[in-house]
Amino acid sequence: MYQALYRKWRPRTFDDVVGQGHVTETLKRQLVTGRLSHAYLFVGTRGTGKTTCAKLLARAINCENPQNGNPCNECNSCRGIESGAVLDVEELDAASNNGVDNIRALRDEAVFTPAAVKKRVYIVDEVHMLSTAAFNALLKILEEPPEHLVFILATTELQKVPATILSRCQRFSFKRISAEDAAARLRFVAEKENIDLTDGAASLLARLADGSMRDALSLLDQCAGVGTVDEKAVYDAVGLAGALDTARMLDTIADGDAASAIEQFDKMYFGGKDPAGVLGELGSLCRDVLLSQVAPKNGGGLMSGAYPPEVISGFSKKLSKQQLIRYLTQLQDAASPLKGGDRRINAEMCLISLASPEAAEDLYALSARIERLESGAAERPRKAPAPAPQKSPDEDAPPWDEEPVPTPAPVKKTASAPMPAPEKKPEPAKQEASGGDIWADVLKTAKAALTPSQRMILDSRDNAEGEYESGVLTLRVKNRFAENILNVSSVTTALKAAAEKLTAGPCVVKVELAESKTEIPEKTAPAEDKLDRLSKFSNVKFE
């Protein structure tokens, strides 16, 4: 009978365990020195070796001829425990035996001394599934265990285990297995099983396993039997050909073709794809592209491995980091289980918003428009200044058709008539500080110190307006988005400097939200009474 690779190649010694040296070396040292605990807690994600190490520890504790902390796997105890014939070593699945009665029965039989081995060992897998009453029943025997008893608990969700249990166990954390270690183990197993596995396929399988050695061996088992196992064979066997449909959908979104994106989603939906799964795969692809841009040298090991490198490279050149972050944020929002509503409609609205951001009226849409304007301004070529025309020597002389300026007659000087004093030119008057007129000048002066997005928001009266009065420049913003862009020190400092330059006097800048008329910073000037403001208008009379 054929045995699955992950079962056939389960490690039989601590030295065979992949990627968990910090755990296995500590356990071997405890076994050699005899400093064993009565309770262990193994924590980690699926397929990282928790149950394997628990079974190895149970055999090593009772081994008649231990080999440097490893079980010999040859003595009667090791063979009996491995085959399940020794009833003193019991494995309990807490997912299906999570009641208080199950733990009470375990506790009642645990007090008896072992019949065939040195110590009675209980391995409780997925211990976080126990009920509160079951945890309380287990706690009593963990507090005062018999000398012949050892508990080995394993869990994938540490936060669900009560603190009272944690404090009575030695905790060992199992890491996700790196892609390099998993690929090396896959090549070793493939060589022993006479499977023609290429290095590229081994690396791809290791990345798809996402840190789980068991999943990596299961994927290799699925791909075996087709001759040479290369990357194409992995894509075909694992069903990743559908990932190319996701890549085509992202391509249409990047081109702004919402109609094609919806048509592709419709085909995938009626082909059996869940809407949340489609958005999840689209988000995974965007994540891979973003990682390739952020970490081009070392990001390969972080990617999902579901897409060929040429696909990732093409999107990396086509999409900016800002676009990818916006895509990921919207996809996460649409796929959130808290969003509720019809999942198909949520997915379609998300795809339309991604492909046509101008169709929406939210923060994402406005961000996309600003991004598009900024990128267009950056890509627009600057015109070189026209060269100054070369003047000929004759051009400096006045033209012949103009009348010559008459030379004034000389003034005769007399002793009795002194020379008149030269007229003083009038000094230029300071600019009158009047409301909106000076605001336009302030905005024009301050633009050089502002970013393109800040200038665009300030230029629109739908977003912000300014008013200057008595040394106070009030900037009224019309919405929360404009407030986030303009209520920063760089904007207020630039406006203050421009106002003081134009008015030749000190100026205070205030930012107010026009919707609620609530001043955002602390008031720096006394508020004017509303009746005083009305009295300035000639057509308003008070009786």
Secondary structure as GFF3:
##gff-version 3
##sequence-region A 1 543
A	DSSP	alpha_helix	5	8	.	.	.	ID=ss1
A	DSSP	three_ten_helix	14	16	.	.	.	ID=ss2
A	DSSP	alpha_helix	21	33	.	.	.	ID=ss3
A	DSSP	beta_strand	39	43	.	.	.	ID=ss4
A	DSSP	alpha_helix	50	62	.	.	.	ID=ss5
A	DSSP	alpha_helix	76	83	.	.	.	ID=ss6
A	DSSP	beta_strand	89	93	.	.	.	ID=ss7
A	DSSP	alpha_helix	100	110	.	.	.	ID=ss8
A	DSSP	beta_strand	120	125	.	.	.	ID=ss9
A	DSSP	three_ten_helix	127	129	.	.	.	ID=ss10
A	DSSP	alpha_helix	132	143	.	.	.	ID=ss11
A	DSSP	beta_strand	149	155	.	.	.	ID=ss12
A	DSSP	three_ten_helix	158	160	.	.	.	ID=ss13
A	DSSP	alpha_helix	163	166	.	.	.	ID=ss14
A	DSSP	beta_strand	170	173	.	.	.	ID=ss15
A	DSSP	alpha_helix	179	192	.	.	.	ID=ss16
A	DSSP	alpha_helix	199	208	.	.	.	ID=ss17
A	DSSP	alpha_helix	213	223	.	.	.	ID=ss18
A	DSSP	alpha_helix	231	238	.	.	.	ID=ss19
A	DSSP	three_ten_helix	240	242	.	.	.	ID=ss20
A	DSSP	alpha_helix	243	254	.	.	.	ID=ss21
A	DSSP	alpha_helix	258	270	.	.	.	ID=ss22
A	DSSP	alpha_helix	275	294	.	.	.	ID=ss23
A	DSSP	three_ten_helix	300	302	.	.	.	ID=ss24
A	DSSP	alpha_helix	309	318	.	.	.	ID=ss25
A	DSSP	alpha_helix	321	335	.	.	.	ID=ss26
A	DSSP	alpha_helix	343	355	.	.	.	ID=ss27
A	DSSP	three_ten_helix	357	359	.	.	.	ID=ss28
A	DSSP	alpha_helix	363	379	.	.	.	ID=ss29
A	DSSP	three_ten_helix	393	396	.	.	.	ID=ss30
A	DSSP	alpha_helix	435	446	.	.	.	ID=ss31
A	DSSP	three_ten_helix	447	449	.	.	.	ID=ss32
A	DSSP	alpha_helix	452	459	.	.	.	ID=ss33
A	DSSP	beta_strand	464	469	.	.	.	ID=ss34
A	DSSP	beta_strand	472	477	.	.	.	ID=ss35
A	DSSP	alpha_helix	480	486	.	.	.	ID=ss36
A	DSSP	alpha_helix	489	503	.	.	.	ID=ss37
A	DSSP	beta_strand	508	513	.	.	.	ID=ss38
A	DSSP	beta_strand	518	519	.	.	.	ID=ss39
A	DSSP	alpha_helix	530	534	.	.	.	ID=ss40
###
